[in-house]
């Protein structure tokens, strides 16, 4: 429990810090590619914009997007897992879709959506949600199948308890522990996937800075202006470490992990 509190506390503080200092930065050609200084602690980018403000802005966007994607995908996949309980038709359809989408990398799904709908926040969010939902469904469906085979579920059937009551009072509470752990896993996946898409130039529109977009802009200047790559990378690593601490704490709360 302590890991969860520490992880969420530091993630919230990081988000609050970035929210206070975030900005798009004013274009100033005289400061183009300036290194870190007292007036611009992270230096300036290729257009002379303050990199510190842009890294803070990008961190807020990346965290907000990953929280939305992970929360939405886990809720949808949990619903699918529950619907598949003792329903072979729905389970077969969903598992077929899972097998199909698992064979397609998230980057290719993002590229497909970007080709049809353009590189905007809606297409990227949709692509990430589809990939994460089917990935989470596989995990949660396995958990539901495991619960379905428990002896007490068989005993409840023998007592004539209705399917709805079994789902509400027994399946959902047992599924919750796995769903919250999957939420943290999906959050980390969505952060990295969005950064990879933006790094490849098929992510969110460049008018909205993300950590991946900042890394993409800096990759050609790594050897001459390493600060452009260093600071966005540090923030991406910090977010990743905090999410993994939260995931580790959530894993310890699951009784089946002991």
VOPATI-499404 format. One record per residue (C-alpha): residue in one letter; residue number from 1; x negated, y, z. Coordinates in steps of 0.5 Angstrom, whole numbers, plus 2048, in hexadecimal, padded with zeros to 3 digits. Layout:
N
+---------+-----+-----+-----+-----+
! residuo ! num !  px !  py !  pz !
+---------+-----+-----+-----+-----+
!       a ! NUM !   X !   Y !   Z !
...
+---------+-----+-----+-----+-----+
This chain:
258
+---------+-----+-----+-----+-----+
! residuo ! num !  px !  py !  pz !
+---------+-----+-----+-----+-----+
!       x !   1 ! 800 ! 800 ! 800 !
!       x !   2 ! 7FA ! 805 ! 801 !
!       x !   3 ! 7F8 ! 804 ! 7FA !
!       x !   4 ! 7FE ! 806 ! 7F8 !
!       x !   5 ! 7FF ! 80C ! 7FC !
!       x !   6 ! 7F8 ! 80E ! 7FA !
!       x !   7 ! 7F9 ! 80D ! 7F3 !
!       x !   8 ! 7FF ! 811 ! 7F2 !
!       x !   9 ! 7FD ! 816 ! 7F7 !
!       x !  10 ! 7F6 ! 818 ! 7F3 !
!       x !  11 ! 7FA ! 817 ! 7EC !
!       x !  12 ! 7FF ! 81C ! 7EF !
!       x !  13 ! 7FA ! 821 ! 7F1 !
!       x !  14 ! 7F6 ! 820 ! 7EA !
!       x !  15 ! 7FD ! 821 ! 7E6 !
!       x !  16 ! 7FE ! 827 ! 7EB !
!       x !  17 ! 7F7 ! 82A ! 7EA !
!       x !  18 ! 7F8 ! 829 ! 7E2 !
!       x !  19 ! 7FF ! 82C ! 7E2 !
!       x !  20 ! 7FC ! 833 ! 7E6 !
!       x !  21 ! 7F6 ! 834 ! 7E1 !
!       x !  22 ! 7F9 ! 831 ! 7DB !
!       x !  23 ! 7F9 ! 835 ! 7D4 !
!       x !  24 ! 7F8 ! 835 ! 7CD !
!       x !  25 ! 7F2 ! 83A ! 7CD !
!       x !  26 ! 7F1 ! 840 ! 7C9 !
!       x !  27 ! 7EE ! 840 ! 7C3 !
!       x !  28 ! 7E7 ! 844 ! 7C3 !
!       x !  29 ! 7E2 ! 843 ! 7BD !
!       x !  30 ! 7DC ! 846 ! 7C1 !
!       x !  31 ! 7DD ! 841 ! 7C7 !
!       x !  32 ! 7DD ! 83B ! 7C2 !
!       x !  33 ! 7DA ! 835 ! 7C4 !
!       x !  34 ! 7D7 ! 838 ! 7CA !
!       x !  35 ! 7D4 ! 834 ! 7D0 !
!       x !  36 ! 7D7 ! 834 ! 7D7 !
!       x !  37 ! 7D6 ! 83A ! 7DB !
!       x !  38 ! 7D9 ! 83E ! 7E1 !
!       x !  39 ! 7DE ! 841 ! 7DD !
!       x !  40 ! 7E0 ! 83A ! 7D9 !
!       x !  41 ! 7DE ! 835 ! 7DD !
!       x !  42 ! 7DF ! 82F ! 7D8 !
!       x !  43 ! 7DD ! 834 ! 7D2 !
!       x !  44 ! 7E1 ! 835 ! 7CC !
!       x !  45 ! 7E3 ! 831 ! 7C6 !
!       x !  46 ! 7E2 ! 832 ! 7BE !
!       x !  47 ! 7E7 ! 838 ! 7BE !
!       x !  48 ! 7E4 ! 83B ! 7C5 !
!       x !  49 ! 7EA ! 839 ! 7C9 !
!       x !  50 ! 7E9 ! 838 ! 7D0 !
!       x !  51 ! 7E7 ! 830 ! 7D1 !
!       x !  52 ! 7E9 ! 830 ! 7D8 !
!       x !  53 ! 7F0 ! 832 ! 7D7 !
!       x !  54 ! 7F1 ! 82E ! 7D1 !
!       x !  55 ! 7EF ! 828 ! 7D5 !
!       x !  56 ! 7F4 ! 829 ! 7DA !
!       x !  57 ! 7F9 ! 82A ! 7D5 !
!       x !  58 ! 7F7 ! 824 ! 7D2 !
!       x !  59 ! 7F7 ! 820 ! 7D8 !
!       x !  60 ! 7FE ! 822 ! 7DA !
!       x !  61 ! 801 ! 820 ! 7D3 !
!       x !  62 ! 7FD ! 819 ! 7D4 !
!       x !  63 ! 800 ! 818 ! 7DB !
!       x !  64 ! 807 ! 81A ! 7D9 !
!       x !  65 ! 807 ! 816 ! 7D3 !
!       x !  66 ! 805 ! 810 ! 7D6 !
!       x !  67 ! 80A ! 810 ! 7DC !
!       x !  68 ! 80F ! 811 ! 7D7 !
!       x !  69 ! 80D ! 80B ! 7D3 !
!       x !  70 ! 80C ! 806 ! 7D8 !
!       x !  71 ! 812 ! 808 ! 7DC !
!       x !  72 ! 816 ! 807 ! 7D6 !
!       x !  73 ! 813 ! 801 ! 7D3 !
!       x !  74 ! 813 ! 7FE ! 7DA !
!       x !  75 ! 81B ! 7FF ! 7DB !
!       x !  76 ! 81D ! 7FD ! 7D4 !
!       x !  77 ! 818 ! 7F7 ! 7D5 !
!       x !  78 ! 81B ! 7F5 ! 7DC !
!       x !  79 ! 822 ! 7F6 ! 7D9 !
!       x !  80 ! 820 ! 7F1 ! 7D3 !
!       x !  81 ! 81D ! 7EC ! 7D8 !
!       x !  82 ! 824 ! 7EC ! 7DC !
!       x !  83 ! 828 ! 7EB ! 7D6 !
!       x !  84 ! 824 ! 7E5 ! 7D4 !
!       x !  85 ! 826 ! 7E2 ! 7DA !
!       x !  86 ! 829 ! 7DB ! 7D8 !
!       x !  87 ! 82B ! 7DE ! 7D1 !
!       x !  88 ! 827 ! 7DA ! 7CC !
!       x !  89 ! 829 ! 7DF ! 7C6 !
!       x !  90 ! 827 ! 7E5 ! 7C9 !
!       x !  91 ! 820 ! 7E2 ! 7CC !
!       x !  92 ! 81F ! 7DF ! 7C5 !
!       x !  93 ! 820 ! 7E6 ! 7C1 !
!       x !  94 ! 81C ! 7EA ! 7C6 !
!       x !  95 ! 816 ! 7E5 ! 7C6 !
!       x !  96 ! 816 ! 7E4 ! 7BF !
!       x !  97 ! 815 ! 7EC ! 7BF !
!       x !  98 ! 810 ! 7EC ! 7C4 !
!       x !  99 ! 80C ! 7E7 ! 7C0 !
!       x ! 100 ! 80C ! 7EB ! 7BA !
!       x ! 101 ! 80A ! 7F2 ! 7BD !
!       x ! 102 ! 805 ! 7EE ! 7C1 !
!       x ! 103 ! 801 ! 7ED ! 7BB !
!       x ! 104 ! 801 ! 7F4 ! 7B9 !
!       x ! 105 ! 7FC ! 7F9 ! 7BD !
!       x ! 106 ! 7FF ! 7FF ! 7C0 !
!       x ! 107 ! 7FB ! 803 ! 7BB !
!       x ! 108 ! 7FE ! 800 ! 7B5 !
!       x ! 109 ! 805 ! 801 ! 7B8 !
!       x ! 110 ! 803 ! 808 ! 7B9 !
!       x ! 111 ! 800 ! 809 ! 7B2 !
!       x ! 112 ! 807 ! 806 ! 7AF !
!       x ! 113 ! 80B ! 80B ! 7B3 !
!       x ! 114 ! 807 ! 811 ! 7B2 !
!       x ! 115 ! 807 ! 810 ! 7AA !
!       x ! 116 ! 80F ! 810 ! 7AA !
!       x ! 117 ! 810 ! 815 ! 7B0 !
!       x ! 118 ! 80A ! 819 ! 7B0 !
!       x ! 119 ! 805 ! 81A ! 7B6 !
!       x ! 120 ! 809 ! 81D ! 7BB !
!       x ! 121 ! 80B ! 81B ! 7C2 !
!       x ! 122 ! 811 ! 817 ! 7C0 !
!       x ! 123 ! 80E ! 813 ! 7BC !
!       x ! 124 ! 808 ! 811 ! 7C0 !
!       x ! 125 ! 80D ! 810 ! 7C6 !
!       x ! 126 ! 811 ! 80B ! 7C2 !
!       x ! 127 ! 80B ! 807 ! 7C0 !
!       x ! 128 ! 808 ! 807 ! 7C7 !
!       x ! 129 ! 80F ! 805 ! 7CA !
!       x ! 130 ! 810 ! 7FF ! 7C5 !
!       x ! 131 ! 80A ! 7FC ! 7C6 !
!       x ! 132 ! 80A ! 7FD ! 7CD !
!       x ! 133 ! 811 ! 7FA ! 7CE !
!       x ! 134 ! 810 ! 7F4 ! 7CA !
!       x ! 135 ! 809 ! 7F3 ! 7CE !
!       x ! 136 ! 80D ! 7F4 ! 7D5 !
!       x ! 137 ! 813 ! 7F0 ! 7D3 !
!       x ! 138 ! 80E ! 7EA ! 7D2 !
!       x ! 139 ! 80B ! 7EA ! 7D9 !
!       x ! 140 ! 812 ! 7EC ! 7DC !
!       x ! 141 ! 816 ! 7E6 ! 7D8 !
!       x ! 142 ! 811 ! 7E1 ! 7DB !
!       x ! 143 ! 812 ! 7E4 ! 7E2 !
!       x ! 144 ! 81A ! 7E3 ! 7E1 !
!       x ! 145 ! 819 ! 7DC ! 7DE !
!       x ! 146 ! 814 ! 7DA ! 7E4 !
!       x ! 147 ! 81A ! 7DD ! 7E9 !
!       x ! 148 ! 81F ! 7D9 ! 7E5 !
!       x ! 149 ! 81C ! 7D2 ! 7E7 !
!       x ! 150 ! 81B ! 7D4 ! 7EE !
!       x ! 151 ! 81F ! 7CF ! 7F2 !
!       x ! 152 ! 823 ! 7D4 ! 7F6 !
!       x ! 153 ! 826 ! 7D6 ! 7EF !
!       x ! 154 ! 828 ! 7CF ! 7EE !
!       x ! 155 ! 82B ! 7CF ! 7F5 !
!       x ! 156 ! 82F ! 7D5 ! 7F3 !
!       x ! 157 ! 832 ! 7D2 ! 7ED !
!       x ! 158 ! 834 ! 7CC ! 7F1 !
!       x ! 159 ! 838 ! 7D1 ! 7F6 !
!       x ! 160 ! 83B ! 7D4 ! 7F0 !
!       x ! 161 ! 838 ! 7DB ! 7F0 !
!       x ! 162 ! 83A ! 7DF ! 7EA !
!       x ! 163 ! 834 ! 7E1 ! 7E5 !
!       x ! 164 ! 835 ! 7E8 ! 7E6 !
!       x ! 165 ! 834 ! 7E8 ! 7EE !
!       x ! 166 ! 82E ! 7E3 ! 7ED !
!       x ! 167 ! 82B ! 7E9 ! 7E8 !
!       x ! 168 ! 82C ! 7EF ! 7ED !
!       x ! 169 ! 82B ! 7EB ! 7F4 !
!       x ! 170 ! 825 ! 7E7 ! 7F2 !
!       x ! 171 ! 822 ! 7E8 ! 7EB !
!       x ! 172 ! 821 ! 7EF ! 7EB !
!       x ! 173 ! 81E ! 7F0 ! 7F2 !
!       x ! 174 ! 819 ! 7EA ! 7F0 !
!       x ! 175 ! 818 ! 7EE ! 7E9 !
!       x ! 176 ! 817 ! 7F5 ! 7ED !
!       x ! 177 ! 810 ! 7F3 ! 7EF !
!       x ! 178 ! 80D ! 7F1 ! 7E8 !
!       x ! 179 ! 811 ! 7F7 ! 7E5 !
!       x ! 180 ! 80D ! 7FC ! 7E9 !
!       x ! 181 ! 806 ! 7F8 ! 7E8 !
!       x ! 182 ! 808 ! 7F8 ! 7E1 !
!       x ! 183 ! 80A ! 800 ! 7E1 !
!       x ! 184 ! 802 ! 801 ! 7E3 !
!       x ! 185 ! 7FF ! 7FD ! 7DE !
!       x ! 186 ! 804 ! 800 ! 7D8 !
!       x ! 187 ! 802 ! 807 ! 7DB !
!       x ! 188 ! 7FB ! 805 ! 7DA !
!       x ! 189 ! 7FC ! 802 ! 7D3 !
!       x ! 190 ! 800 ! 808 ! 7D1 !
!       x ! 191 ! 7FB ! 80D ! 7D3 !
!       x ! 192 ! 7F5 ! 809 ! 7CF !
!       x ! 193 ! 7FA ! 808 ! 7C9 !
!       x ! 194 ! 7FC ! 80F ! 7C8 !
!       x ! 195 ! 7F4 ! 811 ! 7C9 !
!       x ! 196 ! 7F2 ! 80C ! 7C4 !
!       x ! 197 ! 7F8 ! 80F ! 7BF !
!       x ! 198 ! 7F6 ! 816 ! 7C0 !
!       x ! 199 ! 7EF ! 814 ! 7BF !
!       x ! 200 ! 7F0 ! 811 ! 7B8 !
!       x ! 201 ! 7F4 ! 817 ! 7B6 !
!       x ! 202 ! 7FB ! 814 ! 7B6 !
!       x ! 203 ! 7FD ! 816 ! 7BD !
!       x ! 204 ! 801 ! 81C ! 7BF !
!       x ! 205 ! 801 ! 822 ! 7BB !
!       x ! 206 ! 7FA ! 826 ! 7BD !
!       x ! 207 ! 7FE ! 82C ! 7BF !
!       x ! 208 ! 7FF ! 828 ! 7C5 !
!       x ! 209 ! 7F9 ! 826 ! 7C8 !
!       x ! 210 ! 7F8 ! 81F ! 7CB !
!       x ! 211 ! 7F1 ! 81C ! 7CE !
!       x ! 212 ! 7F1 ! 818 ! 7C8 !
!       x ! 213 ! 7F1 ! 81E ! 7C3 !
!       x ! 214 ! 7EC ! 821 ! 7C7 !
!       x ! 215 ! 7E7 ! 81B ! 7C6 !
!       x ! 216 ! 7E9 ! 81B ! 7BF !
!       x ! 217 ! 7E7 ! 822 ! 7BE !
!       x ! 218 ! 7E1 ! 821 ! 7C2 !
!       x ! 219 ! 7DE ! 81B ! 7BF !
!       x ! 220 ! 7DA ! 81E ! 7B9 !
!       x ! 221 ! 7D7 ! 823 ! 7BE !
!       x ! 222 ! 7D5 ! 81E ! 7C3 !
!       x ! 223 ! 7CD ! 81E ! 7C2 !
!       x ! 224 ! 7CD ! 826 ! 7C2 !
!       x ! 225 ! 7D3 ! 828 ! 7C6 !
!       x ! 226 ! 7D4 ! 822 ! 7CB !
!       x ! 227 ! 7D8 ! 826 ! 7D0 !
!       x ! 228 ! 7DE ! 826 ! 7CB !
!       x ! 229 ! 7DE ! 81E ! 7CC !
!       x ! 230 ! 7DC ! 81E ! 7D3 !
!       x ! 231 ! 7E1 ! 821 ! 7D7 !
!       x ! 232 ! 7E7 ! 81E ! 7D3 !
!       x ! 233 ! 7E4 ! 818 ! 7D4 !
!       x ! 234 ! 7E3 ! 819 ! 7DC !
!       x ! 235 ! 7EB ! 81B ! 7DD !
!       x ! 236 ! 7ED ! 815 ! 7D9 !
!       x ! 237 ! 7E9 ! 810 ! 7DD !
!       x ! 238 ! 7EB ! 813 ! 7E3 !
!       x ! 239 ! 7F2 ! 812 ! 7E1 !
!       x ! 240 ! 7F1 ! 80B ! 7DF !
!       x ! 241 ! 7ED ! 80A ! 7E6 !
!       x ! 242 ! 7F3 ! 80D ! 7EA !
!       x ! 243 ! 7F8 ! 809 ! 7E6 !
!       x ! 244 ! 7F4 ! 802 ! 7E7 !
!       x ! 245 ! 7F4 ! 804 ! 7EF !
!       x ! 246 ! 7FC ! 804 ! 7EF !
!       x ! 247 ! 7FC ! 7FE ! 7EB !
!       x ! 248 ! 7F8 ! 7FA ! 7F0 !
!       x ! 249 ! 7FC ! 7FD ! 7F5 !
!       x ! 250 ! 802 ! 7FA ! 7F2 !
!       x ! 251 ! 7FF ! 7F3 ! 7F1 !
!       x ! 252 ! 7FE ! 7F3 ! 7F8 !
!       x ! 253 ! 805 ! 7F4 ! 7FA !
!       x ! 254 ! 807 ! 7EE ! 7F6 !
!       x ! 255 ! 808 ! 7E8 ! 7FA !
!       x ! 256 ! 806 ! 7E3 ! 7F5 !
!       x ! 257 ! 7FF ! 7E6 ! 7F4 !
!       x ! 258 ! 7FD ! 7E4 ! 7FB !
+---------+-----+-----+-----+-----+
